[in-house]
């Protein structure tokens, strides 16, 4: 019989947690399961992390820094390189540990003390709820609980934040270098079910399809791409956008599990797990956790990525239609696949462009009227980084999908032919003046649709506009007849920008 695999677990919770009971019975379940799965998991080798996110001055960088110190002080065997740990995170804990990994162990050839990173429902690209968490009601709730909202952490979590963009952009560019035995194997595990008992009628995000009630599957997934478009700088190209950079992330393990929501003791991906090995409701999740923890080499990781992809497709097919019995009858919820696109608009000199209209187009004529009904689920602009706006697409509607019928064969939704092609136009402002911008577009195409939208994924899409500066911003005038111009002749207060621009 092979020797049992020894594992040290470190748990890291999510945002605004104030009690260790947030981990539920999952830590104990892992100990019990280890006894029958040839894993040597001891209670003393399970460490329950706690960190402060409910203070307005604490940033994600501060938490990552404190985590490094905690390992140094409290896990000396790990820090000395004699032992490594498997980290299981929930929600915001995923970005916290990714930020720590990026800061301390992705810059050189130092072995990372974390061998595996298992992220449960991680807000890797943020959460639509974060913006609402800054609101008045949230502050009242925080005041009643005698804690602060945690403003700096919420800033990171808001969709399209500059900090999240940088971390994810770096992963897309460099992640392939860091998935290996000497660093870490990352895994994303999430649900797409909604705990209807937790649905808030005043906040539709808590019941948003394509999410677990808090984090979208596309926002959790580390698989995605980065696209960079540039506006032409010549007169004949100023109206066009050109795709100049396309970078796909390294394949990263991503698994959607059945029947799991973000939190709560009934369906929460962590909190609902029971300590007994006969708990069937979490059996699939436990199997996935041990599949991840057992990976030892790159080939094994790649094989698991492929298997998780197939299993995720199966789960999404099985959960396509949800039927809920109500007092007045049954209600049906259709669970399609979704895509998230984060647009960042800058100019050619690196300045943020915050005043613009973004128009999507489709069809052979690049016509916005050819977009299918129900294609766009949500649009949210970042309140701190106004140059960034996040679109949430129904991927299945965009590419075309068959009719959805209930158990009696009744049609709940007709067949959607999809968009087939996708393009975009941007109308930036100011359009006039000494410094201005010109509208531009990229025609709709099948290639662009495939590049921008991928199921359960987020695309970072950067648009660089030409910053147009009028020649009238600076002119040289001659001295006439050896005399300085008079007050009237030398006045240039009413100079107009004109139509000519600098080079």
C-alpha positions in Angstrom: 0.0 0.0 0.0 1.5 3.4 -0.9 2.5 5.7 1.9 -0.1 8.2 3.0 0.2 11.7 1.6 0.8 14.2 4.4 -1.0 17.5 4.0 -1.0 20.7 6.0 -4.1 22.9 5.3 -4.4 26.7 5.7 -7.9 28.1 5.5 -8.4 31.8 4.4 -11.9 33.3 4.7 -13.6 36.0 2.7 -14.6 39.7 3.2 -16.1 41.1 6.4 -15.9 37.8 8.3 -15.7 38.2 12.1 -15.9 34.6 13.3 -14.0 31.4 12.6 -17.3 29.5 12.3 -17.4 30.8 8.7 -15.5 27.6 7.8 -18.3 25.4 9.0 -17.4 21.7 9.4 -15.2 21.5 6.3 -11.9 21.4 8.2 -13.1 18.5 10.3 -14.6 16.8 7.2 -11.2 16.8 5.6 -9.6 15.1 8.6 -12.3 12.4 8.5 -12.1 11.9 4.8 -8.3 11.6 4.9 -8.6 8.5 7.0 -10.3 6.7 4.1 -8.6 8.3 1.1 -4.9 7.6 1.9 -4.2 11.1 3.1 -2.5 11.8 6.4 -4.4 14.9 7.6 -4.0 15.8 11.3 -6.1 18.2 13.3 -2.9 20.0 14.5 -1.9 20.5 10.8 -5.1 22.4 9.9 -4.7 26.2 10.5 -7.8 28.5 10.4 -6.8 31.9 9.1 -8.4 35.1 10.4 -7.7 38.5 9.0 -9.1 42.0 9.3 -11.1 43.2 6.3 -13.6 45.3 8.2 -11.4 48.3 8.8 -11.5 51.1 6.2 -7.7 51.6 6.1 -6.7 48.0 5.5 -5.9 47.2 1.9 -5.5 43.9 0.2 -1.7 44.5 0.0 -1.7 44.9 3.8 -3.5 41.6 4.4 -1.1 39.8 2.0 1.8 41.3 3.9 0.4 40.2 7.2 -0.2 36.7 5.9 3.5 36.5 5.0 4.4 37.5 8.5 2.0 35.0 10.0 3.6 32.2 8.1 7.0 33.3 9.3 6.0 33.6 12.9 3.5 30.8 13.3 4.5 28.2 10.7 8.3 28.2 11.0 8.6 24.7 9.4 6.8 26.0 6.3 8.7 29.2 6.1 12.0 27.3 6.5 11.2 25.2 3.4 10.9 21.9 5.4 7.1 21.7 4.9 4.5 23.1 2.4 0.8 23.7 2.8 -2.4 23.5 0.8 -4.4 26.7 1.0 -8.2 26.6 0.8 -9.8 30.0 0.4 -13.3 31.4 0.2 -14.5 34.4 -1.8 -12.1 37.4 -1.2 -9.6 35.0 0.4 -8.7 34.0 -3.2 -7.5 37.4 -4.3 -5.8 37.8 -0.9 -3.6 34.7 -1.4 -3.1 35.3 -5.1 -1.9 38.8 -4.3 0.5 37.3 -1.7 1.7 34.7 -4.1 2.3 37.3 -6.8 4.1 39.7 -4.4 6.4 37.3 -2.7 6.9 34.2 -4.9 6.4 35.1 -8.5 9.3 37.4 -8.9 12.3 35.0 -8.6 13.3 31.4 -8.3 12.3 30.9 -4.6 10.1 27.9 -3.9 6.7 28.9 -2.8 5.6 27.4 0.6 2.1 26.9 -0.8 2.0 23.8 -3.0 -1.7 24.0 -3.9 -4.2 26.9 -4.0 -7.9 25.8 -3.9 -10.1 28.8 -4.3 -13.8 28.3 -3.4 -16.0 30.9 -5.1 -13.2 33.4 -5.4 -13.9 37.0 -6.4 -10.8 37.0 -8.7 -12.3 39.7 -10.9 -14.4 41.2 -8.2 -18.1 41.1 -7.4 -21.0 43.2 -8.6 -22.1 43.4 -5.0 -19.0 45.3 -3.9 -20.3 48.6 -5.4 -23.5 48.2 -3.4 -21.5 47.4 -0.3 -20.3 50.9 -0.2 -23.8 52.3 0.0 -25.7 53.8 2.8 -27.5 50.6 3.9 -24.2 48.8 4.1 -22.8 51.5 6.3 -25.8 51.4 8.6 -25.4 47.6 8.9 -21.6 48.0 9.6 -22.4 50.6 12.3 -25.0 48.3 14.0 -22.4 45.5 14.1 -19.7 47.9 15.4 -17.4 47.4 12.5 -16.3 49.5 9.5 -17.4 48.5 5.9 -13.8 47.9 4.9 -13.6 50.5 2.2 -10.2 49.7 0.8 -11.0 46.0 0.4 -14.3 46.9 -1.3 -12.4 49.2 -3.7 -10.4 46.2 -4.8 -13.5 44.0 -5.1 -15.5 46.5 -7.2 -15.8 45.3 -10.8 -13.1 46.9 -12.9 -10.9 48.1 -10.1 -7.3 49.1 -11.2 -5.8 46.7 -8.6 -7.8 43.7 -9.8 -7.0 44.5 -13.4 -3.3 44.6 -12.7 -3.3 41.3 -10.9 -5.3 39.5 -13.6 -3.5 41.1 -16.5 -0.2 39.9 -15.0 -1.7 36.4 -14.6 -2.8 36.3 -18.2 0.7 37.4 -19.4 2.8 35.4 -17.0 0.7 32.6 -15.3 2.2 29.9 -17.4 5.6 30.4 -15.7 4.1 29.9 -12.2 2.1 26.7 -12.5 4.6 24.1 -11.5 5.7 21.9 -8.6 8.2 24.5 -7.3 5.5 27.2 -7.1 1.9 26.3 -6.9 -1.0 24.6 -8.6 -4.1 26.9 -8.6 -7.7 25.6 -8.8 -11.0 27.5 -8.9 -14.1 25.7 -7.6 -17.4 27.4 -7.6 -21.2 26.9 -7.7 -23.8 28.5 -9.9 -26.8 27.9 -7.7 -28.9 30.5 -5.9 -30.1 30.0 -2.4 -33.5 31.4 -2.9 -34.0 31.9 0.8 -31.2 34.5 0.7 -32.6 36.4 -2.3 -32.9 40.1 -1.6 -35.8 41.6 -3.6 -34.1 45.0 -3.4 -30.8 43.7 -4.8 -31.2 41.5 -7.9 -27.5 40.6 -7.9 -28.2 38.1 -5.1 -30.2 36.1 -7.6 -28.2 36.8 -10.7 -28.0 33.9 -13.1 -24.4 32.9 -13.9 -23.4 33.5 -10.3 -23.6 31.9 -6.9 -25.5 34.8 -5.5 -22.4 36.9 -4.8 -19.6 36.0 -7.3 -20.2 35.3 -11.0 -18.6 32.1 -12.4 -16.9 34.3 -15.1 -15.5 36.5 -12.3 -14.1 33.5 -10.4 -12.5 31.8 -13.3 -8.8 32.5 -14.0 -9.1 31.4 -17.6 -9.6 34.4 -19.8 -7.8 36.7 -22.2 -6.5 40.2 -22.8 -7.3 42.3 -25.9 -5.8 45.7 -26.8 -7.2 47.9 -29.5 -5.6 51.0 -30.8 -7.2 53.9 -32.7 -5.5 54.9 -35.9 -3.5 58.2 -35.8 -3.7 59.2 -39.4 -6.6 61.0 -41.0 -7.6 57.9 -43.0 -7.4 55.6 -40.0 -8.6 57.9 -37.2 -12.1 56.3 -37.4 -10.9 52.7 -37.0 -9.9 50.5 -34.1 -7.3 47.8 -34.7 -6.7 44.8 -32.6 -2.9 44.9 -31.7 -2.6 42.5 -28.8 -4.4 39.2 -28.0 -3.1 37.1 -25.2 -4.8 34.0 -23.8 -4.2 32.9 -20.2 -2.6 29.6 -19.4 -5.1 26.8 -18.9 -6.1 26.8 -15.2 -8.3 24.3 -13.4 -11.9 25.4 -13.2 -14.8 23.4 -11.9 -18.4 24.2 -11.3 -20.0 21.9 -8.7 -23.7 21.1 -8.5 -26.1 22.7 -6.0 -23.7 25.1 -4.3 -24.2 28.8 -3.6 -21.8 31.3 -2.1 -22.7 31.1 1.5 -25.1 29.9 4.2 -25.4 26.6 6.0 -27.8 25.0 3.5 -26.1 25.6 0.2 -22.8 27.5 0.9 -19.8 26.0 -0.9 -17.9 25.9 2.4 -20.4 26.5 5.2 -22.9 23.7 4.1 -20.3 20.9 4.3 -21.0 18.5 7.2 -18.2 16.7 9.1 -19.6 13.2 8.5 -18.3 11.2 5.5 -21.9 10.2 4.9 -22.9 13.7 3.9 -24.0 13.1 0.3 -24.9 16.7 -0.5 -21.2 17.7 -0.5 -19.7 14.4 -1.8 -19.0 15.9 -5.2 -17.2 18.9 -3.7 -15.1 16.8 -1.4 -14.1 14.6 -4.3 -13.0 17.7 -6.2 -11.0 19.0 -3.2 -9.0 15.7 -2.9 -8.6 15.5 -6.7 -6.9 18.9 -6.5 -4.8 18.2 -3.4 -3.5 15.0 -4.9 -1.9 16.7 -8.0 1.9 16.3 -7.9 3.1 17.3 -11.4 2.3 19.4 -14.4 1.0 16.6 -16.5 -1.4 15.5 -13.8 -2.5 19.1 -13.5 -3.2 19.4 -17.2 -5.2 16.2 -17.2 -7.3 17.4 -14.3 -7.9 20.7 -16.1 -9.3 18.8 -19.1 -11.4 16.6 -16.9 -12.8 19.5 -14.9 -13.8 21.2 -18.2 -15.8 18.2 -19.3 -17.4 17.8 -15.8 -18.3 21.5 -15.7 -20.0 21.2 -19.1 -22.0 18.3 -17.8 -23.0 20.2 -14.6 -24.1 23.2 -16.6 -26.2 21.0 -18.9 -27.9 19.3 -15.9 -28.6 22.7 -14.2 -29.8 24.4 -17.3 -33.4 24.6 -16.0 -34.3 25.1 -12.4 -37.9 24.7 -11.3 -39.0 26.1 -8.0 -42.4 25.2 -6.5 -44.2 28.2 -5.0 -47.5 28.7 -3.3 -49.1 30.0 -6.5 -47.4 27.5 -8.8 -44.0 26.7 -10.3 -41.4 29.2 -11.3 -38.7 28.4 -13.8 -35.1 29.8 -13.9 -32.9 29.3 -17.0 -29.2 28.9 -16.2 -27.3 29.8 -19.4 -23.5 30.3 -19.6 -22.3 33.8 -19.3 -19.2 36.0 -20.2 -17.8 39.1 -18.5 -15.9 41.8 -20.4 -14.1 44.6 -18.6 -13.5 47.6 -20.8 -10.7 50.0 -19.9 -10.5 53.2 -22.0 -7.2 55.2 -22.1 -5.6 57.6 -24.5 -2.3 57.4 -26.4 -0.6 59.3 -23.6 -1.8 57.0 -20.8 -4.5 59.3 -19.5 -7.8 57.8 -18.4 -10.8 58.6 -20.7 -13.8 58.8 -18.4 -16.5 60.4 -20.7 -17.6 58.1 -23.5 -20.4 56.1 -25.0 -19.7 52.5 -25.9 -22.0 50.9 -28.5 -22.0 47.2 -29.4 -22.8 46.1 -32.9 -23.6 42.9 -34.7 -24.4 41.4 -38.1 -22.9 42.0 -41.5 -23.8 45.7 -41.3 -22.4 46.2 -37.8 -25.8 47.3 -36.6 -26.6 47.5 -32.9 -30.2 46.5 -33.8 -29.0 43.1 -34.8 -28.0 42.1 -31.3 -30.3 39.4 -29.9 -32.8 40.1 -27.3 -31.6 39.5 -23.7 -27.9 39.4 -24.7 -26.8 41.9 -22.1 -27.5 41.2 -18.4 -25.7 44.0 -16.6 -23.4 47.0 -17.1 -21.5 48.5 -14.2 -19.0 51.4 -14.2 -16.3 51.5 -11.6 -16.9 54.4 -9.3 -13.2 54.9 -8.5 -11.7 54.1 -11.9 -14.3 55.8 -14.2 -12.4 54.7 -17.3 -13.5 51.1 -16.6 -16.9 49.6 -17.3 -17.9 45.9 -16.9 -20.4 44.2 -19.2 -22.0 40.9 -18.3 -23.2 38.9 -21.4 -25.4 36.0 -21.8 -23.0 33.8 -23.8 -25.5 31.3 -25.0 -27.8 34.0 -26.3 -24.9 35.7 -28.1 -23.7 32.6 -29.9 -27.2 31.1 -30.4 -29.0 28.5 -28.4 -31.9 26.1 -28.7 -35.3 26.4 -27.2 -35.8 25.6 -23.5 -38.8 23.5 -22.5 -40.2 22.4 -19.2 -40.9 18.9 -18.0 -44.2 18.9 -19.8 -42.6 19.9 -23.1 -43.9 23.4 -23.0 -41.6 26.0 -24.5 -40.3 28.5 -21.9 -37.9 30.2 -24.3 -37.7 30.2 -28.0 -34.6 29.3 -30.0 -32.2 32.2 -30.3 -30.1 32.5 -33.5 -27.4 34.5 -31.8 -25.4 37.5 -33.0 -22.9 35.5 -35.2 -20.7 38.6 -35.4 -19.7 41.3 -32.8 -18.2 44.8 -33.2 -18.1 48.0 -31.2 -18.1 51.8 -31.6 -16.9 54.3 -29.1 -17.9 58.0 -28.9 -15.4 59.7 -26.6 -15.7 63.2 -25.2 -14.7 66.0 -25.5 -15.2 65.8 -29.3 -14.2 69.4 -29.7 -11.7 71.8 -28.2 -8.0 72.2 -27.8 -7.7 68.6 -26.6 -10.2 66.2 -28.1 -11.0 62.7 -29.2 -12.5 61.3 -32.3 -15.1 58.5 -32.5 -13.9 55.1 -33.9 -15.1 51.6 -34.4 -14.2 48.0 -35.3 -16.5 46.2 -37.6 -18.5 43.2 -36.4 -16.9 39.9 -37.2 -17.1 36.3 -36.2 -13.4 36.4 -35.2 -14.1 39.3 -32.8 -17.1 37.6 -31.2 -15.0 34.5 -30.5 -12.1 36.6 -29.2 -14.1 38.7 -26.8 -16.6 36.2 -25.5 -15.8 32.9 -23.9 -18.1 30.9 -21.7 -17.6 31.3 -17.9 -14.7 33.6 -18.5 -13.7 37.3 -18.2 -12.0 39.2 -21.0 -9.9 42.3 -20.2 -10.4 44.7 -23.1 -8.3 47.8 -23.3 -9.0 50.5 -25.9 -6.4 53.2 -26.6 -7.7 56.4 -28.2 -5.6 58.9 -30.0 -5.2 62.1 -27.9 -5.7 64.9 -30.4 -4.1 68.2 -29.5 -4.8 71.4 -31.6 -1.9 73.2 -33.2 -3.3 76.3 -31.6 -2.3 75.2 -28.1 1.1 76.7 -29.0 2.0 79.1 -31.8 5.0 81.3 -32.5 4.3 84.9 -33.6 6.8 87.2 -35.3 7.8 90.6 -34.0 6.3 93.1 -36.5 8.4 96.1 -37.5 10.5 95.8 -34.5 7.6 96.6 -32.2 5.8 94.6 -29.6 2.1 94.1 -30.4 -0.3 96.3 -28.6 -2.8 95.0 -26.0 -5.5 94.5 -28.5 -3.3 93.0 -31.3 -1.5 90.7 -28.8 -4.6 89.3 -27.2 -5.1 85.6 -27.9 -7.8 84.9 -25.3 -10.4 84.1 -28.0 -8.3 81.9 -30.2 -10.3 78.9 -31.5 -8.9 75.4 -31.7 -9.3 75.0 -35.4 -9.2 71.7 -37.2 -5.5 71.1 -37.4 -3.7 68.8 -34.8 -0.2 68.4 -33.7 1.8 65.4 -35.0 
